[in-house]
C-alpha cells in the first residue's frame, strides 16, 4: 500500500486559538492573508457551518482561478476541516482535504495545517503556498493586536 501524499505546515501564531479560528472564517481577513502574495482573492464567500461552502476568486497577475470547498468539521478554537478544489487543476472536480488544528501555547497558538489527497502535480505548489499563507496570517494577526 502506498502512502497518501500529504503536506503538513506548523506555525506559532501571535493570537489565541479562538482568534485564529475566527480568522479562518472571516471573509475580510481571508482577503488579506489567504493567498500567497502577490495573488489576492478578489471575492470571498463563506458559509461557516458544517456542510456549508466557501469560494475564493483569486487574481494572480493575468491568471484568475476559483477555489471552492465545503466545511466538513468546525470545532471553535480547535479544528477546521474542509475540502479544497481548484478550477485550474488537471481534474477540476478533484477534492482534497485540509485540516487546521489549533493548540493554545500561553497567549499564542500553534497551528498545524495538513493538506491531503492533493493531485501529485500540485504538492510542491501547495507546500510553498501554505507556508507563505501561514506566514502572512502570522503577520496579519500581529498587525491586528
matplotlib code that plots the C-alpha trace (Angstrom):
import matplotlib.pyplot as plt

x = [0.0, 1.4, 1.5, -1.1, 0.7, 0.2, 1.6, 2.0, 2.8, 3.1, 3.4, 3.2, 0.8, 0.6, -3.1, -5.3, -6.8, -10.2, -8.8, -7.1, -10.2, -12.2, -9.7, -10.1, -13.9, -13.8, -14.2, -12.5, -9.4, -9.2, -9.0, -5.8, -3.8, -5.3, -3.3, 0.5, 1.1, 1.1, -2.0, -5.2, -8.7, -10.9, -14.1, -14.6, -17.8, -18.0, -20.9, -19.1, -21.3, -20.6, -21.7, -21.5, -19.3, -16.7, -15.4, -12.3, -12.0, -8.2, -6.3, -2.7, -1.3, -3.1, -4.3, -7.6, -8.7, -11.5, -11.0, -14.1, -14.8, -17.2, -16.7, -16.5, -15.9, -15.9, -14.8, -14.4, -10.9, -9.7, -10.3, -11.4, -11.6, -12.7, -12.5, -10.4, -10.7, -9.3, -10.7, -7.2, -6.3, -6.0, -9.1, -11.1, -13.5, -10.8, -11.3, -8.5, -8.9, -7.4, -7.4, -6.4, -5.6, -5.2, -3.4, -3.0, 0.6, 0.3, -1.3, -0.2, -1.5, 0.2, -1.5, -0.9, -2.3, -2.5, -3.5, -4.2, -5.4, -3.8, -3.2, 0.5, 1.4, 0.0, 2.0, 5.1, 3.0, 0.7, 3.5, 5.1, 1.7, 0.5, 3.9, 3.5, -0.1, 0.8, 3.5, 1.0, -1.6, 1.0, 1.9, -1.8, -2.6, 0.4, -0.8, -4.3, -3.1]
y = [0.0, 3.4, 6.3, 9.1, 12.3, 14.9, 18.4, 19.4, 23.0, 24.1, 27.7, 29.5, 32.5, 35.6, 35.1, 32.7, 29.6, 31.3, 34.3, 32.2, 30.1, 33.2, 34.5, 31.3, 32.0, 35.8, 36.9, 40.3, 38.7, 36.0, 38.7, 40.0, 36.8, 33.8, 33.7, 33.8, 37.4, 38.9, 36.8, 38.2, 37.0, 39.4, 37.9, 35.7, 33.9, 31.7, 29.8, 28.8, 25.9, 22.1, 21.3, 25.0, 26.1, 28.6, 30.2, 32.3, 34.1, 34.7, 37.1, 36.2, 38.6, 37.8, 34.5, 34.0, 30.9, 29.8, 27.7, 26.1, 23.7, 22.8, 22.6, 19.0, 19.8, 23.0, 23.0, 26.6, 27.3, 23.7, 22.4, 23.4, 20.7, 21.4, 20.1, 22.1, 22.2, 24.5, 25.1, 25.2, 21.7, 19.0, 17.5, 20.4, 18.0, 16.5, 17.2, 17.3, 17.8, 20.4, 20.1, 23.1, 22.0, 24.7, 24.4, 27.0, 27.9, 30.6, 33.6, 32.2, 29.4, 26.5, 26.0, 22.7, 22.6, 19.3, 19.0, 15.5, 13.9, 16.6, 15.8, 14.8, 17.7, 20.2, 19.1, 21.3, 24.4, 23.9, 23.3, 26.6, 28.3, 27.1, 28.1, 31.6, 31.8, 30.7, 33.5, 36.0, 35.0, 35.5, 38.9, 39.9, 38.7, 40.7, 43.8, 43.4, 43.3]
z = [0.0, -0.9, 1.4, 0.8, -0.2, 2.5, 3.3, 6.9, 8.0, 11.6, 12.7, 16.0, 15.7, 17.9, 18.8, 20.8, 19.1, 19.3, 17.4, 14.8, 14.3, 13.7, 11.1, 9.0, 8.7, 8.3, 4.6, 5.3, 6.9, 4.3, 1.6, 3.3, 4.0, 2.3, -1.0, -1.4, -2.3, -4.8, -5.6, -4.0, -3.5, -5.4, -4.0, -0.9, 0.2, 3.2, 4.9, 8.1, 9.2, 8.8, 5.2, 4.2, 1.4, 0.6, -2.6, -3.3, -6.7, -7.0, -9.2, -9.8, -12.4, -15.6, -14.3, -12.4, -10.6, -8.4, -5.2, -3.7, -0.8, 1.9, 5.7, 7.0, 10.7, 12.7, 16.4, 17.6, 18.8, 18.0, 14.5, 10.9, 8.3, 4.7, 1.1, -1.4, -5.2, -7.8, -11.3, -12.8, -11.8, -14.5, -12.9, -11.6, -9.9, -7.7, -4.0, -1.5, 2.3, 4.5, 8.3, 10.6, 14.2, 16.8, 20.2, 22.9, 23.8, 26.5, 24.7, 21.4, 19.2, 17.4, 14.1, 12.2, 8.7, 6.9, 3.3, 2.0, -1.3, -3.5, -7.1, -7.4, -9.6, -7.0, -4.0, -4.4, -5.3, -2.3, 0.1, -0.8, -0.9, 2.5, 4.0, 2.6, 3.8, 7.4, 7.4, 6.1, 8.7, 11.4, 10.1, 9.8, 13.4, 14.7, 13.0, 14.4, 18.1]

ax = plt.figure().add_subplot(projection="3d")
ax.plot(x, y, z, "-o")
ax.set_aspect("equal")
plt.show()
